[in-house]
């Protein structure tokens, strides 16, 4: 199956070092000696570009007359397996790749819910900074797959929970600002 995905920038050796605890001595003591199996999987995400139109409230409309509306585009990446959205600062670069269908994890949610999730995140973020109401509508939407190394610790035995760690292999960093 041919998919549009981020290029893999991390080697298996780097992912294995992270899975074994990296530089943290506590994690190395707990998980460093266990058997680790790595598997490369591609998780579905949606790259959505929204067009936002700012709307002034009634008082501002009475006192200030504008000839044109304020408009802006915003890029959002919505992870399709957890339905969480993140703001994208720069345009993404992807590549076409032929991948086995067993290495792909598809979306659990429908397209409308993913689009709504991205719009809500963009609306909250922009409204917090601008203080104005806005109308938001999607302009472009595409499926993009993110590569992850899945580190599975120990043996996979039916009936037991397996401890695993997803490690992003594309080099993109997700930062949380509170």
Residue frames as qw, qx, qy, qz and C-alpha x, y, z in Angstrom:
[[0.000, 0.890, 0.456, 0.000, 0.00, 0.00, 0.00],
 [0.422, 0.331, -0.008, 0.844, 1.41, 3.40, -0.97],
 [0.318, -0.831, -0.417, 0.184, 1.05, 6.09, 1.71],
 [0.217, 0.765, -0.139, 0.590, 2.15, 9.66, 2.29],
 [0.757, -0.565, -0.247, 0.216, 4.33, 9.69, 5.39],
 [0.168, -0.931, 0.324, 0.015, 7.03, 11.58, 7.23],
 [0.673, 0.467, -0.552, 0.157, 10.55, 10.34, 6.46],
 [0.862, -0.467, -0.139, 0.140, 12.15, 8.08, 9.09],
 [0.223, 0.841, -0.351, 0.345, 15.07, 10.00, 10.60],
 [0.512, -0.596, 0.559, -0.264, 15.88, 7.78, 13.59],
 [0.476, 0.319, -0.814, -0.097, 17.85, 4.57, 13.29],
 [0.827, -0.334, -0.418, -0.174, 16.90, 1.36, 15.07],
 [0.621, 0.012, -0.499, 0.604, 20.01, 1.62, 17.27],
 [0.046, -0.271, 0.223, -0.935, 18.93, 5.04, 18.55],
 [0.673, -0.338, -0.213, -0.622, 15.40, 3.78, 19.22],
 [0.832, -0.169, -0.513, 0.127, 16.78, 0.74, 21.04],
 [0.383, 0.129, -0.449, 0.797, 18.97, 2.98, 23.21],
 [0.342, -0.302, 0.081, -0.886, 15.93, 5.12, 24.12],
 [0.806, -0.262, -0.376, -0.375, 13.87, 1.98, 24.84],
 [0.755, -0.092, -0.532, 0.373, 16.57, 0.71, 27.20],
 [0.459, -0.755, -0.326, 0.337, 16.45, 3.92, 29.24],
 [0.339, 0.857, -0.031, 0.386, 18.82, 6.26, 27.45],
 [0.324, 0.466, -0.483, 0.667, 20.90, 8.24, 29.95],
 [0.582, -0.537, 0.151, -0.592, 18.51, 7.82, 32.88],
 [0.143, 0.334, -0.904, 0.226, 20.09, 5.39, 35.37],
 [0.521, 0.037, 0.628, -0.576, 16.76, 4.46, 37.00],
 [0.797, 0.407, -0.015, -0.445, 15.16, 3.45, 33.70],
 [0.485, 0.518, -0.703, -0.048, 18.32, 1.61, 32.67],
 [0.147, -0.240, 0.879, -0.384, 18.21, -0.38, 35.92],
 [0.635, 0.198, 0.506, -0.549, 14.52, -1.24, 35.46],
 [0.793, 0.517, 0.200, -0.253, 14.33, -1.93, 31.72],
 [0.163, 0.770, -0.560, -0.259, 17.91, -2.07, 30.43],
 [0.205, -0.309, 0.927, 0.061, 18.35, -5.83, 30.78],
 [0.661, 0.337, 0.573, -0.348, 14.94, -6.89, 29.50],
 [0.406, 0.148, 0.720, 0.543, 14.51, -8.23, 26.03],
 [0.265, 0.620, 0.123, -0.728, 13.24, -5.50, 23.70],
 [0.475, 0.345, 0.702, 0.403, 11.57, -6.08, 20.34],
 [0.090, 0.470, -0.065, -0.876, 11.28, -3.12, 17.95],
 [0.394, 0.493, 0.737, 0.242, 8.59, -2.78, 15.32],
 [0.029, -0.155, 0.178, 0.971, 8.14, 0.12, 12.89],
 [0.170, 0.617, 0.768, -0.020, 4.51, 1.18, 12.57],
 [0.054, 0.197, 0.239, 0.949, 2.80, 4.09, 10.82],
 [0.029, 0.551, 0.695, -0.461, -0.01, 5.89, 12.67],
 [0.191, 0.630, 0.523, 0.540, -2.58, 7.88, 10.73],
 [0.146, -0.511, -0.274, 0.801, -2.81, 11.64, 11.24],
 [0.332, 0.785, 0.468, 0.233, -4.66, 14.43, 9.46],
 [0.326, -0.195, 0.055, 0.924, -2.93, 17.57, 8.28],
 [0.120, 0.788, 0.595, 0.103, -5.63, 20.24, 8.04],
 [0.216, 0.036, 0.020, 0.976, -5.35, 23.87, 6.95],
 [0.006, -0.734, -0.651, 0.191, -8.18, 26.06, 8.26],
 [0.151, 0.442, 0.173, 0.867, -9.24, 29.50, 7.04],
 [0.248, -0.558, -0.604, 0.512, -10.23, 31.76, 9.92],
 [0.037, 0.610, 0.272, 0.743, -12.34, 34.89, 9.55],
 [0.219, -0.196, -0.571, 0.767, -12.33, 37.21, 12.55],
 [0.180, -0.696, -0.532, -0.447, -15.62, 38.78, 13.60],
 [0.073, 0.236, -0.381, 0.891, -15.85, 41.87, 15.77],
 [0.070, -0.486, -0.798, 0.349, -18.41, 42.22, 18.51],
 [0.104, 0.826, 0.523, 0.182, -21.29, 44.73, 18.33],
 [0.269, -0.887, -0.045, 0.372, -19.50, 47.60, 20.10],
 [0.421, -0.366, 0.490, 0.670, -16.48, 47.45, 17.84],
 [0.322, 0.435, 0.692, 0.477, -18.73, 47.32, 14.76],
 [0.009, -0.913, -0.406, 0.039, -20.54, 50.49, 15.86],
 [0.264, -0.880, 0.124, 0.376, -17.43, 52.57, 16.49],
 [0.208, -0.505, 0.648, 0.531, -15.08, 51.26, 13.81],
 [0.797, 0.511, 0.120, -0.299, -16.03, 50.65, 10.21],
 [0.447, -0.383, 0.702, 0.402, -13.80, 48.23, 8.34],
 [0.536, 0.497, -0.357, -0.581, -13.65, 47.84, 4.60],
 [0.700, 0.227, -0.661, -0.147, -12.42, 44.25, 4.68],
 [0.870, -0.461, 0.011, -0.175, -12.54, 41.33, 7.07],
 [0.153, -0.674, 0.721, -0.053, -9.48, 39.98, 8.86],
 [0.974, 0.121, -0.096, -0.164, -8.58, 36.53, 7.53],
 [0.134, -0.665, 0.732, -0.051, -5.82, 34.10, 8.37],
 [0.864, 0.113, -0.468, -0.149, -4.80, 30.49, 7.71],
 [0.446, -0.582, 0.621, -0.276, -3.70, 28.07, 10.44],
 [0.632, 0.255, -0.721, -0.126, -2.16, 24.60, 10.11],
 [0.654, -0.393, 0.466, -0.448, -3.19, 21.82, 12.50],
 [0.417, 0.220, -0.877, -0.093, -2.14, 18.18, 12.84],
 [0.752, -0.268, 0.224, -0.560, -4.78, 15.86, 14.32],
 [0.017, -0.280, 0.960, -0.023, -3.66, 12.43, 15.49],
 [0.639, -0.060, -0.423, -0.639, -6.33, 10.04, 14.24],
 [0.575, -0.113, -0.803, 0.112, -5.84, 7.29, 16.83],
 [0.291, -0.350, -0.626, 0.633, -6.37, 9.51, 19.91],
 [0.044, 0.814, 0.460, 0.351, -8.24, 12.46, 18.33],
 [0.407, -0.737, -0.092, 0.532, -5.82, 15.07, 19.71],
 [0.483, 0.815, 0.143, 0.288, -4.76, 18.17, 17.82],
 [0.562, -0.497, 0.068, 0.657, -1.54, 20.18, 17.70],
 [0.269, 0.924, -0.031, -0.270, -0.56, 23.45, 16.03],
 [0.816, 0.152, 0.256, 0.495, 1.95, 23.13, 13.17],
 [0.175, -0.784, 0.080, 0.590, 4.39, 26.03, 12.86],
 [0.042, 0.515, -0.597, -0.613, 6.07, 25.19, 9.55],
 [0.803, 0.313, -0.217, -0.459, 4.85, 23.45, 6.43],
 [0.780, -0.285, 0.557, -0.012, 5.48, 19.70, 6.56],
 [0.368, 0.535, -0.667, -0.364, 7.63, 17.68, 4.17],
 [0.832, -0.037, 0.490, -0.260, 6.47, 14.17, 3.35],
 [0.106, 0.398, -0.811, -0.415, 7.39, 11.32, 1.06],
 [0.866, 0.094, -0.158, -0.465, 5.54, 8.53, -0.73],
 [0.111, -0.423, 0.891, -0.119, 6.35, 5.07, 0.56],
 [0.748, -0.035, -0.547, -0.374, 5.18, 1.54, -0.11],
 [0.233, -0.343, 0.733, -0.539, 4.30, -0.10, 3.25],
 [0.269, -0.181, -0.943, -0.073, 2.72, -3.40, 4.29],
 [0.446, -0.550, -0.306, -0.636, -0.88, -3.03, 5.52],
 [0.746, -0.448, -0.462, 0.169, -0.05, -4.77, 8.82],
 [0.506, -0.104, -0.230, 0.825, 2.34, -1.90, 9.68],
 [0.098, -0.354, -0.162, -0.916, -0.40, 0.75, 9.42],
 [0.066, -0.438, -0.765, 0.467, -2.73, 1.76, 12.23],
 [0.007, -0.511, -0.496, -0.703, -5.80, 3.44, 10.81],
 [0.206, -0.301, 0.203, -0.909, -8.12, 5.97, 12.41],
 [0.062, -0.310, -0.898, 0.305, -10.60, 5.05, 15.13],
 [0.164, 0.595, 0.381, -0.688, -12.67, 8.18, 14.50],
 [0.511, 0.660, 0.507, 0.214, -14.66, 9.47, 11.52],
 [0.446, 0.331, 0.153, 0.818, -13.49, 12.37, 9.36],
 [0.197, -0.790, -0.251, -0.524, -16.03, 14.87, 10.74],
 [0.685, -0.710, -0.124, 0.107, -14.93, 14.32, 14.35],
 [0.716, -0.126, 0.079, 0.682, -11.25, 14.76, 13.45],
 [0.233, 0.526, 0.236, 0.783, -11.98, 17.98, 11.56],
 [0.412, -0.812, -0.235, -0.340, -14.08, 19.29, 14.46],
 [0.775, -0.506, -0.099, 0.366, -11.34, 18.44, 16.97],
 [0.563, 0.095, 0.129, 0.811, -8.76, 20.42, 14.97],
 [0.015, -0.665, -0.278, -0.694, -11.13, 23.36, 14.55],
 [0.580, -0.774, -0.241, -0.085, -11.89, 23.48, 18.28],
 [0.731, -0.352, -0.023, 0.584, -8.20, 23.49, 19.19],
 [0.375, 0.296, 0.214, 0.852, -7.46, 26.27, 16.68],
 [0.230, -0.757, -0.333, -0.513, -10.44, 28.29, 17.87],
 [0.667, -0.701, -0.194, 0.165, -9.41, 28.04, 21.55],
 [0.674, -0.178, 0.066, 0.714, -5.81, 28.94, 20.81],
 [0.246, 0.390, 0.270, 0.845, -6.55, 31.94, 18.57],
 [0.333, -0.781, -0.361, -0.385, -9.43, 33.28, 20.66],
 [0.684, -0.587, -0.205, 0.382, -7.23, 33.25, 23.75],
 [0.513, -0.162, 0.133, 0.832, -4.71, 35.53, 22.02],
 [0.081, 0.316, 0.378, 0.866, -6.98, 37.75, 19.92],
 [0.110, 0.299, 0.596, -0.737, -10.10, 37.96, 22.10],
 [0.465, 0.271, -0.183, -0.823, -12.40, 38.10, 19.08],
 [0.790, 0.202, 0.521, -0.250, -14.96, 35.67, 17.74],
 [0.100, 0.476, -0.682, -0.546, -14.08, 33.82, 14.60],
 [0.894, 0.280, 0.125, -0.325, -15.53, 31.59, 11.95],
 [0.231, -0.518, 0.790, 0.231, -13.36, 28.66, 10.96],
 [0.887, 0.343, 0.129, -0.282, -13.63, 26.32, 7.98],
 [0.698, -0.268, 0.550, 0.372, -11.26, 23.71, 6.51],
 [0.391, 0.742, -0.303, -0.451, -9.50, 24.57, 3.26],
 [0.598, 0.433, -0.668, -0.089, -7.27, 21.53, 2.78],
 [0.743, -0.400, 0.460, -0.277, -7.17, 18.14, 4.49],
 [0.682, 0.419, -0.590, -0.106, -4.85, 15.21, 3.82],
 [0.934, -0.354, 0.033, -0.014, -3.96, 11.89, 5.43],
 [0.312, 0.704, -0.587, 0.251, -0.37, 11.75, 6.61],
 [0.923, -0.287, -0.254, 0.040, 1.20, 8.83, 8.47],
 [0.151, -0.829, 0.485, -0.234, 3.77, 9.26, 11.27],
 [0.765, 0.169, -0.608, 0.129, 6.39, 6.53, 11.78],
 [0.539, -0.660, 0.370, -0.370, 6.84, 5.17, 15.30],
 [0.439, 0.243, -0.850, 0.159, 9.15, 2.52, 16.66],
 [0.767, -0.473, -0.026, -0.432, 7.13, 0.40, 19.07],
 [0.205, 0.419, -0.824, 0.323, 9.42, -1.08, 21.74],
 [0.845, -0.326, -0.223, -0.360, 7.81, -4.17, 23.27],
 [0.124, -0.579, 0.726, -0.351, 9.39, -5.38, 26.52],
 [0.505, -0.141, 0.809, -0.265, 9.58, -9.12, 27.24],
 [0.069, 0.102, 0.923, 0.364, 7.64, -11.85, 25.51],
 [0.511, -0.039, -0.150, -0.846, 4.17, -11.42, 24.05],
 [0.044, -0.112, -0.981, 0.151, 2.04, -13.93, 25.99],
 [0.363, -0.437, -0.524, -0.635, -1.71, -14.17, 25.50],
 [0.585, -0.646, -0.489, -0.030, -3.67, -13.06, 28.55],
 [0.549, -0.485, -0.167, 0.660, -0.88, -10.84, 29.90],
 [0.169, 0.974, 0.066, -0.133, -0.47, -7.13, 29.46],
 [0.754, 0.223, 0.067, 0.614, 2.53, -6.22, 27.38],
 [0.232, -0.816, -0.023, 0.530, 4.58, -3.18, 28.34],
 [0.612, 0.453, 0.348, 0.547, 5.40, -1.08, 25.30],
 [0.198, -0.688, -0.021, 0.698, 6.84, 2.33, 24.50],
 [0.580, 0.721, 0.311, 0.219, 6.10, 4.30, 21.30],
 [0.426, -0.517, 0.201, 0.715, 9.13, 6.25, 20.05],
 [0.478, 0.832, 0.113, -0.260, 8.60, 8.85, 17.31],
 [0.743, -0.067, 0.425, 0.513, 10.92, 8.04, 14.42],
 [0.441, 0.747, 0.336, 0.367, 10.28, 11.13, 12.29],
 [0.471, 0.059, -0.151, 0.867, 12.24, 13.67, 14.33],
 [0.208, -0.623, -0.229, -0.718, 9.22, 15.91, 14.95],
 [0.223, -0.079, -0.688, 0.686, 8.81, 17.21, 18.49],
 [0.328, -0.692, -0.511, -0.392, 5.49, 17.82, 20.19],
 [0.209, 0.120, -0.469, 0.850, 5.76, 20.57, 22.80],
 [0.306, -0.699, -0.642, -0.072, 3.09, 21.24, 25.40],
 [0.107, 0.293, -0.204, 0.928, 2.58, 24.77, 26.64],
 [0.296, -0.576, -0.743, 0.168, 0.47, 25.21, 29.73]]
